[in-house]
Amino acid sequence: MKKRRATLDKNPLRLGFAVKVLGAAGLKSNDSRRWQQGPHLRVSLRYLDKIFDYLEAHHIRMYRMSSDIAPYVTHPEMPQFHGMIEECAAELKALGQRARKIGLRLSFHPSQFIVLNSPDPVLVQKSIADLAAQTQMLDLMNLGAEAVVVVHAGGSYGDTKAGCARWIETYKLLSPAIRRRLVLENDDQRYSAADVLRIHEATGVPLIFDHQHFWCFNPERLELRRTVERFLVSWPRGVRPKIHFSSPRTELRLLKRKVPNSRKKKLVLQPPVWTGHADFCQPFEFVSLMRLLEGLKFDVMLEAKSKDLALLRLQRDLQRYAPDVARRFGLDWNDAPPEEPKIIEVPTDAALAKDDL
């Protein structure tokens, strides 16, 4: 791969992707063994170190780590796993040092089971425990304030205003360490950009703007650029904000469905749901967004299902169709873009069936 030349922008915007690496075989994102086999954070960190090799080789400067890298670390009935973060303090420090050396921005995005506004206090405490564990790992890596833990507001439980109020009350219970890392994202069905802006006004929590979610759920009809500006200034001074970008899935999906009152199954075609993420990013949609947001500084986490392959394809697309936007990401029109694999090998047919591709 041809080495990139320096561009006029000494601190370009970054593109990132989440968790799985599809562009190279054998790169695992976390130790996924069952508890009986004794999985450990230390194994996940070795996997991450190999992923960092891949990121460095492909000039990728932002990456979302799996929220499962420390397996069972907060499970209430498995105390044998509770000390693994402290046990890996030296490894975490070394990996964080490497991330800083190569200019890699890292983050976590816990699962939908993290619900800070739940009416169930037990679920709230479990959620806080998970946030504390992920915050502790970022702290032990000695990462700066750009390394965040992204959450959604949670369930609406039939009353969004009450849900916002519970989130605000829970925020008061969080440790200063969690608050330093926690950021809140608008979602696509329950908590709009306007809702999370109200939560920010009450708490000061920084906000992540999700472009696809904004188009799916914006009942207040907020204007896009002004909303992004309000999200960006919610971040602490000196910390670069980031946004999320994905394109909606547009194709029909061929699915198997059970025939009622029968053991048989039939094939059906399911139209797209606009909240679903596409495999790749629609480049013209991305270019239009970036030109609309000209003059604003932020990194972009891509949430396409093809992960790193989608990022590398988007880089090529920007160089071809929008060199003005490419330059904002440190991409030079004269540089040779990385080669794209003609085919993607998967271990079994089951891997394809899992995503109904």
FIBA-164050 format. One record per residue (C-alpha): residue in three letters; z, x, y. Coordinates in steps of 0.02 Angstrom, whole numbers, plus 50000, padded with zeros to 5 digits. Layout:
% FIBA-164050
ALAZXY
...
END
This chain:
% FIBA-164050
MET500005000050000
LYS499535006450171
LYS501025010650280
ARG501214999850434
ARG501045007850603
ALA502305005050739
THR501914990350853
LEU502284987451036
ASP503754976350991
LYS505144988050934
ASN506184973550868
PRO504934961150793
LEU505354944250721
ARG505714944250535
LEU505064933550393
GLY506184930650243
PHE506244921250079
ALA507584914549963
VAL508314921049800
LYS506944922449667
VAL505634936249666
LEU503994930749589
GLY502904945449638
ALA503644957649511
ALA504184954949332
GLY505974956549275
LEU506894955049441
LYS508394943849414
SER509344936849563
ASN511044934749480
ASP512004936449316
SER511674919249242
ARG512554921549076
ARG513774908149019
TRP515624911149042
GLN515874915348858
GLN514804930948882
GLY515844937649025
PRO514614937349171
HIS515114947649323
LEU514694950849504
ARG514444969149462
VAL512924964549356
SER512224953749495
LEU512404968149619
ARG511374979449505
TYR510034965949503
LEU510114964849693
ASP509904983549711
LYS508264982249616
ILE507724967649725
PHE508084978349877
ASP506854991249806
TYR505534977649803
LEU505944971349978
GLU505874988850050
ALA504214992649966
HIS503454976750038
HIS504214978550212
ILE505194962250194
ARG506684962650312
MET507584946350275
TYR508224939350111
ARG509364925250054
MET510474930349910
SER510884918649768
SER512484909049798
ASP512864911849613
ILE512984930749616
ALA514854929849582
PRO514884918249430
TYR516374906749408
VAL517324916149544
THR518124900249612
HIS518194890049453
PRO519954882749449
GLU520114883849260
MET519434901549237
PRO520634913549323
GLN519894928149227
PHE518434927849352
HIS519434926049512
GLY519654944549548
MET517854950449529
ILE517484951649716
GLU518944963549745
GLU518454973149588
CYS516714976049663
ALA517274981149838
ALA516484998449822
GLU514834991749755
LEU514764978549892
LYS515074991650024
ALA513695002749955
LEU512444988449945
GLY512854983050122
GLN512605000850182
ARG510885000850102
ALA510444984150182
ARG510894990850354
LYS509915006750324
ILE508294997350287
GLY508604984150420
LEU508794969950295
ARG509554953750357
LEU510524944750220
SER511254927350202
PHE511924914250083
HIS511494895750072
PRO512744887249955
SER512224872549848
GLN512304854049890
PHE514014853649806
ILE514774861649962
VAL515294845950057
LEU516464849150202
ASN516454831050259
SER516894823050092
PRO518254809550094
ASP518904818049936
PRO520124831749990
VAL519964840549821
LEU518084842549845
VAL518374848750022
GLN519584862149961
LYS518364867549825
SER517004868849956
ILE518114879450068
ALA518524890849922
ASP516674893949889
LEU516364897550074
ALA517824909650074
ALA517114919049925
GLN515384920950001
THR516124925850169
GLN517204938950083
MET515684946850000
LEU514744948150166
ASP516294955550248
LEU516524968450110
MET514694973150134
ASN515144976850317
LEU513674966550377
GLY513504961050558
ALA513594943550628
GLU511764940150582
ALA512304938750399
VAL512764920250389
VAL513224906650267
VAL512134891250294
VAL512754873750253
HIS512214855750277
ALA513384842950353
GLY513584834050187
GLY513584815850134
SER513494801250253
TYR514524789250143
GLY513774774750238
ASP514404780550408
THR513614795750489
LYS514774795650639
ALA516304795850526
GLY515484809650424
CYS515254820250580
ALA517064817150628
ARG517684822850457
TRP516604838550467
ILE517364842650636
GLU519124840150568
THR518774851150416
TYR518074864750529
LYS519794866250608
LEU520504870650436
LEU519314885150406
SER519904903050421
PRO519264913650566
ALA518294923950437
ILE517324908750376
ARG517004902650553
ARG516244919350600
ARG514924917350464
LEU514654898550452
VAL513084890350524
LEU512534872150511
GLU510784865550474
ASN509974848850515
ASP509434839850357
ASP508034828150308
GLN508924811850267
ARG510694810450337
TYR511134821950481
SER509794824150612
ALA509594837650742
ALA510504826450865
ASP511954824250743
VAL512214842850715
LEU512064846050902
ARG513534834150926
ILE514504843650793
HIS514104860050882
GLU514734853151047
ALA516404848950964
THR516604865050863
GLY515454878650929
VAL514684881350757
PRO512954889650772
LEU511464879150716
ILE509964882350605
PHE508394872650652
ASP507414866850499
HIS505634862450548
GLN505184851450399
HIS506854842450406
PHE506584839150591
TRP504924830350558
CYS505654820550411
PHE507204814450503
ASN507234813650691
PRO507724795550731
GLU508234800350907
ARG506454806450940
LEU507014822951013
GLU505654834351081
LEU505364849250968
ARG505354864351084
ARG506834858351187
THR507794855151025
VAL507424872650960
GLU507994879951125
ARG509644870651111
PHE509864876750932
LEU509504894850979
VAL510764895451121
SER512114889051002
TRP512174906550926
PRO513354919950992
ARG512654931451124
GLY511854946751046
VAL511554938550876
ARG509754933950838
PRO509604915850779
LYS508494910650636
ILE507564894950588
HIS506914887850425
PHE505084884150393
SER504214875650248
SER502694864550224
PRO502774847850136
ARG502074846349962
THR500444836349970
GLU499734835649793
LEU499924822449661
ARG501134827449522
LEU500784823749340
LEU502424818349261
LYS503024811449095
ARG503944794849101
LYS504764785048961
VAL503914768748912
PRO505204754548927
ASN505884748248762
SER504994762148670
ARG505194780148614
LYS503494784248683
LYS503134793348845
LYS501674791348962
LEU500884802249095
VAL500974795749273
LEU500384802249441
GLN501734803149574
PRO501224803649758
PRO502044817049865
VAL503724814949947
TRP503674823150118
THR505404830650098
GLY504764841049953
HIS504324859249984
ALA502574865749950
ASP502244881349848
PHE501514890349999
CYS501624888650188
GLN500204879750278
PRO499684893750398
PHE498934883050535
GLU500524872650545
PHE501544888550558
VAL500394895950691
SER500494879950794
LEU502394880450786
MET502504898650837
ARG501334896050984
LEU502344880951038
LEU503894891851033
GLU503094906451126
GLY504384916851218
LEU505844912451104
LYS506654925350988
PHE507164920650812
ASP506904925650631
VAL506074913650508
MET506694910150333
LEU505274903050228
GLU505804889850102
ALA504184888950003
LYS504324887249815
SER503244902649786
LYS504564913249873
ASP503974931049910
LEU502184926749863
ALA502164913550000
LEU502834926250125
LEU501534939350082
ARG500144926350089
LEU500754920250259
GLN500724938150324
ARG498904939750273
ASP498494922750348
LEU499284927450514
GLN498304943650521
ARG496694934350485
TYR496894918350587
ALA498174922150722
PRO498374940550766
ASP499374935650920
VAL500694927750808
ALA500554941950681
ARG501024954650815
ARG502634945250851
PHE503134948950670
GLY502654967350684
LEU501014964850590
ASP499514974850651
TRP497784967250633
ASN497104984250580
ASP498384986550441
ALA497834982850264
PRO498844967750204
PRO499694969350035
GLU498664964349886
GLU498944947249812
PRO499054945149624
LYS497584935549555
ILE498684927049427
ILE500564924949408
GLU501264928149235
VAL502744917849177
PRO503784920549020
THR503464903648937
ASP502584887148964
ALA504294879548994
ALA504404888749158
LEU502914878849221
ALA503504862449151
LYS505164864249240
ASP504354862549411
ASP502984850549355
LEU501664862549418
END
